[in-house]
């Protein structure tokens, strides 16, 4: 995977689109988990959401940059 993408002459790091895609995936998972009632059983739902995002970004990044 290239280190930088050229979009309309602007170089952006490849981690930015990966992060934005993971943010969308986390939003979908957050919606599913909140409707399933998982967050009502947790001590700190905001911390669980942050940890979920970090795990998704770390997993996708490790998978892409292996």
DSSP file (Angstrom, degrees, kcal/mol; ACC not computed):
  #  RESIDUE AA STRUCTURE BP1 BP2  ACC     N-H-->O    O-->H-N    N-H-->O    O-->H-N    TCO  KAPPA ALPHA  PHI   PSI    X-CA   Y-CA   Z-CA
    1    1 A X              0   0    0      0, 0.0    13,-0.1     0, 0.0    63,-0.0   0.000 360.0 360.0 360.0 134.9    0.0    0.0    0.0
    2    2 A X        -     0   0    0      1,-0.1    12,-0.2    12,-0.0     3,-0.1  -0.286 360.0-132.6 -67.9 154.6    1.4    3.4   -0.9
    3    3 A X  S    S+     0   0    0      1,-0.2    11,-1.6    10,-0.1     2,-0.3   0.804  88.5  26.0 -75.7 -29.5    2.4    5.8    1.9
    4    4 A X  E     -A   13   0A   0      9,-0.2     2,-0.4    10,-0.1     9,-0.2  -0.985  67.1-147.0-137.9 146.8    0.6    8.7    0.3
    5    5 A X  E     -A   12   0A   0      7,-3.0     7,-2.6    -2,-0.3     2,-0.7  -0.908  14.3-139.0-110.5 140.3   -2.3    9.2   -2.0
    6    6 A X  E     +A   11   0A   0     -2,-0.4     2,-0.6     5,-0.2     5,-0.2  -0.884  24.2 176.2-101.3 112.4   -2.5   12.1   -4.5
    7    7 A X  E >  S-A   10   0A   0      3,-2.6     3,-1.7    -2,-0.7    -2,-0.0  -0.951  76.5 -24.4-118.4 110.3   -6.1   13.5   -4.6
    8    8 A X  T 3  S-     0   0    0     -2,-0.6    -1,-0.1     1,-0.3     3,-0.1   0.850 127.1 -51.5  55.2  38.0   -6.3   16.5   -6.9
    9    9 A X  T 3  S+     0   0    0      1,-0.2     2,-0.5     0, 0.0    -1,-0.3   0.430 114.5 116.9  83.2  -0.5   -2.6   17.2   -6.5
   10   10 A X  E <   -A    7   0A   0     -3,-1.7    -3,-2.6     2,-0.0     2,-0.5  -0.890  59.4-139.9-103.8 125.9   -2.8   17.1   -2.7
   11   11 A X  E     +A    6   0A   0     -2,-0.5     2,-0.4    -5,-0.2    -5,-0.2  -0.728  25.0 177.9 -86.0 123.8   -0.8   14.3   -1.0
   12   12 A X  E     -A    5   0A   0     -7,-2.6    -7,-3.0    -2,-0.5     2,-0.1  -0.956  34.0-106.0-123.2 145.9   -2.6   12.8    2.0
   13   13 A X  E >>  -A    4   0A   0     -2,-0.4     3,-1.4    -9,-0.2     4,-0.6  -0.395  25.8-125.5 -68.1 147.6   -1.4    9.9    4.1
   14   14 A X  H 3> S+     0   0    0    -11,-1.6     4,-1.3     1,-0.3    -1,-0.1   0.695 105.3  70.6 -68.7 -17.3   -3.1    6.6    3.5
   15   15 A X  H 3> S+     0   0    0    -12,-0.3     4,-2.7     1,-0.2    -1,-0.3   0.776  87.5  66.4 -70.7 -23.6   -4.0    6.3    7.2
   16   16 A X  H <> S+     0   0    0     -3,-1.4     4,-2.3     2,-0.2    -1,-0.2   0.955 104.3  40.0 -66.2 -50.7   -6.5    9.2    6.8
   17   17 A X  H  X S+     0   0    0     -4,-0.6     4,-2.2     2,-0.2    -1,-0.2   0.861 115.9  53.6 -65.3 -31.5   -9.0    7.3    4.5
   18   18 A X  H  X S+     0   0    0     -4,-1.3     4,-2.3     2,-0.2    -2,-0.2   0.932 110.2  46.8 -64.4 -44.8   -8.4    4.2    6.5
   19   19 A X  H  X S+     0   0    0     -4,-2.7     4,-2.1     2,-0.2    -2,-0.2   0.904 111.7  50.3 -63.7 -42.0   -9.3    6.1    9.7
   20   20 A X  H  X S+     0   0    0     -4,-2.3     4,-1.7     2,-0.2    -1,-0.2   0.884 111.1  49.0 -65.8 -37.9  -12.4    7.6    8.1
   21   21 A X  H  X S+     0   0    0     -4,-2.2     4,-2.2     2,-0.2    -1,-0.2   0.897 111.3  49.6 -65.9 -39.8  -13.6    4.2    6.9
   22   22 A X  H  X S+     0   0    0     -4,-2.3     4,-2.6     1,-0.2    -2,-0.2   0.841 106.4  56.5 -67.1 -32.8  -13.0    2.8   10.4
   23   23 A X  H  X S+     0   0    0     -4,-2.1     4,-2.0     2,-0.2    -1,-0.2   0.902 108.2  47.3 -64.3 -40.6  -15.0    5.7   11.9
   24   24 A X  H  X S+     0   0    0     -4,-1.7     4,-2.0     2,-0.2    -2,-0.2   0.920 112.5  49.2 -64.8 -43.5  -18.0    4.7    9.7
   25   25 A X  H  X S+     0   0    0     -4,-2.2     4,-2.5     1,-0.2    -2,-0.2   0.897 110.9  50.0 -63.1 -40.1  -17.6    1.1   10.7
   26   26 A X  H  X S+     0   0    0     -4,-2.6     4,-2.7     1,-0.2    -1,-0.2   0.866 107.3  55.1 -66.5 -35.6  -17.5    2.1   14.3
   27   27 A X  H  X S+     0   0    0     -4,-2.0     4,-2.0     2,-0.2    -2,-0.2   0.903 109.9  45.8 -62.8 -41.1  -20.6    4.2   13.9
   28   28 A X  H  X S+     0   0    0     -4,-2.0     4,-2.3     2,-0.2    -2,-0.2   0.933 114.9  46.7 -66.6 -46.1  -22.5    1.2   12.5
   29   29 A X  H  X S+     0   0    0     -4,-2.5     4,-2.7     1,-0.2    -2,-0.2   0.870 110.8  53.4 -63.8 -36.2  -21.3   -1.1   15.2
   30   30 A X  H  X S+     0   0    0     -4,-2.7     4,-2.3     2,-0.2    -1,-0.2   0.907 108.8  49.1 -64.2 -41.7  -22.1    1.6   17.8
   31   31 A X  H  X S+     0   0    0     -4,-2.0     4,-2.0     2,-0.2    -2,-0.2   0.918 113.1  47.1 -63.5 -43.6  -25.6    1.8   16.5
   32   32 A X  H  X S+     0   0    0     -4,-2.3     4,-1.4     1,-0.2    -2,-0.2   0.928 114.1  46.8 -64.7 -45.3  -26.1   -2.0   16.6
   33   33 A X  H  X>S+     0   0    0     -4,-2.7     5,-2.1     1,-0.2     4,-0.6   0.863 111.6  50.8 -67.6 -35.4  -24.6   -2.3   20.1
   34   34 A X  H ><5S+     0   0    0     -4,-2.3     3,-0.6     1,-0.2    -1,-0.2   0.888 111.5  47.3 -70.9 -36.7  -26.7    0.6   21.5
   35   35 A X  H 3<5S+     0   0    0     -4,-2.0    -1,-0.2     1,-0.2    -2,-0.2   0.752 109.0  55.4 -74.0 -22.3  -29.9   -0.9   20.1
   36   36 A X  H 3<5S-     0   0    0     -4,-1.4    -1,-0.2    -5,-0.2    -2,-0.2   0.595 114.3-119.1 -82.9 -10.9  -28.9   -4.3   21.5
   37   37 A X  T <<5S+     0   0    0     -4,-0.6     4,-0.4    -3,-0.6     3,-0.4   0.674  72.6 131.8  85.2  17.7  -28.6   -2.8   25.0
   38   38 A X    > < +     0   0    0     -5,-2.1     3,-1.3     1,-0.2     4,-0.3   0.888  67.3  57.2 -70.2 -38.1  -24.9   -3.5   25.5
   39   39 A X  G >  S+     0   0    0     -6,-0.6     3,-0.7     1,-0.3    -1,-0.2   0.717  94.8  65.9 -70.1 -19.7  -24.0    0.0   26.6
   40   40 A X  G 3  S+     0   0    0     -3,-0.4    -1,-0.3     1,-0.2    -2,-0.2   0.738 101.4  50.5 -71.0 -20.6  -26.5   -0.1   29.5
   41   41 A X  G <  S+     0   0    0     -3,-1.3     2,-0.2    -4,-0.4    -1,-0.2   0.490  94.5  92.1 -94.3  -4.4  -24.5   -2.9   31.1
   42   42 A X  S <  S-     0   0    0     -3,-0.7     3,-0.3    -4,-0.3    -3,-0.0  -0.626  70.2-138.9 -95.5 151.1  -21.1   -1.1   30.9
   43   43 A X  S    S+     0   0    0      1,-0.3     2,-0.4    -2,-0.2    -1,-0.1   0.895  98.1  17.5 -71.2 -42.1  -19.6    1.1   33.5
   44   44 A X     >  -     0   0    0      1,-0.1     4,-1.8     2,-0.0     3,-0.4  -0.796  65.1-177.6-136.5  90.0  -18.3    3.8   31.1
   45   45 A X  H  > S+     0   0    0     -2,-0.4     4,-2.2    -3,-0.3     5,-0.2   0.845  83.9  55.5 -60.9 -35.9  -20.0    3.6   27.6
   46   46 A X  H  > S+     0   0    0      1,-0.2     4,-2.1     2,-0.2    -1,-0.2   0.894 108.1  49.0 -65.3 -38.0  -17.9    6.4   26.2
   47   47 A X  H  > S+     0   0    0     -3,-0.4     4,-2.4     2,-0.2    -1,-0.2   0.877 109.9  51.8 -67.3 -37.6  -14.7    4.6   27.1
   48   48 A X  H  X S+     0   0    0     -4,-1.8     4,-2.1     2,-0.2    -2,-0.2   0.887 108.9  50.9 -65.1 -38.7  -16.0    1.4   25.5
   49   49 A X  H  X S+     0   0    0     -4,-2.2     4,-2.1     2,-0.2    -2,-0.2   0.912 111.1  48.0 -64.5 -42.6  -16.8    3.3   22.3
   50   50 A X  H  X S+     0   0    0     -4,-2.1     4,-2.4     2,-0.2    -2,-0.2   0.918 111.8  49.2 -64.0 -44.1  -13.3    4.8   22.2
   51   51 A X  H  X S+     0   0    0     -4,-2.4     4,-2.4     1,-0.2    -1,-0.2   0.876 109.1  53.3 -64.0 -37.3  -11.7    1.3   22.8
   52   52 A X  H  X S+     0   0    0     -4,-2.1     4,-2.1     2,-0.2    -1,-0.2   0.920 110.1  47.4 -62.8 -43.6  -13.8   -0.1   20.1
   53   53 A X  H  X S+     0   0    0     -4,-2.1     4,-2.7     2,-0.2     5,-0.2   0.914 111.7  50.0 -64.0 -43.1  -12.6    2.5   17.6
   54   54 A X  H  X S+     0   0    0     -4,-2.4     4,-2.5     1,-0.2    -2,-0.2   0.898 111.4  49.0 -64.1 -40.3   -9.0    2.0   18.6
   55   55 A X  H  X S+     0   0    0     -4,-2.4     4,-2.3     2,-0.2    -1,-0.2   0.894 112.6  47.8 -65.9 -39.8   -9.3   -1.8   18.2
   56   56 A X  H  X S+     0   0    0     -4,-2.1     4,-2.6     2,-0.2     5,-0.3   0.945 114.5  45.0 -66.2 -47.9  -10.9   -1.4   14.7
   57   57 A X  H  X S+     0   0    0     -4,-2.7     4,-2.4     1,-0.2     5,-0.2   0.916 115.1  48.4 -63.4 -43.1   -8.3    1.1   13.5
   58   58 A X  H  X S+     0   0    0     -4,-2.5     4,-2.3    -5,-0.2    -1,-0.2   0.906 113.3  47.1 -64.1 -41.9   -5.4   -1.0   14.9
   59   59 A X  H  X S+     0   0    0     -4,-2.3     4,-2.1    -5,-0.2    -2,-0.2   0.928 114.8  44.6 -66.7 -45.1   -6.8   -4.2   13.3
   60   60 A X  H  X S+     0   0    0     -4,-2.6     4,-2.4     2,-0.2     5,-0.2   0.907 114.6  49.5 -67.0 -40.8   -7.4   -2.7    9.9
   61   61 A X  H  X S+     0   0    0     -4,-2.4     4,-2.5    -5,-0.3    -2,-0.2   0.916 111.8  48.0 -64.8 -42.8   -4.1   -0.9    9.9
   62   62 A X  H  < S+     0   0    0     -4,-2.3    -1,-0.2    -5,-0.2    -2,-0.2   0.876 112.6  49.9 -64.8 -35.8   -2.2   -4.1   10.9
   63   63 A X  H >< S+     0   0    0     -4,-2.1     3,-0.6    -5,-0.2    -2,-0.2   0.899 115.5  42.0 -69.4 -40.2   -4.1   -6.0    8.2
   64   64 A X  H 3< S+     0   0    0     -4,-2.4    -2,-0.2     1,-0.2    -1,-0.2   0.858 118.4  43.5 -75.6 -36.1   -3.3   -3.4    5.5
   65   65 A X  T 3<        0   0    0     -4,-2.5    -1,-0.2    -5,-0.2    -2,-0.1  -0.033 360.0 360.0-103.0  30.9    0.4   -2.8    6.4
   66   66 A X    <         0   0    0     -3,-0.6    -1,-0.2    -5,-0.0    -2,-0.1   0.507 360.0 360.0 -75.5 360.0    1.5   -6.3    7.0
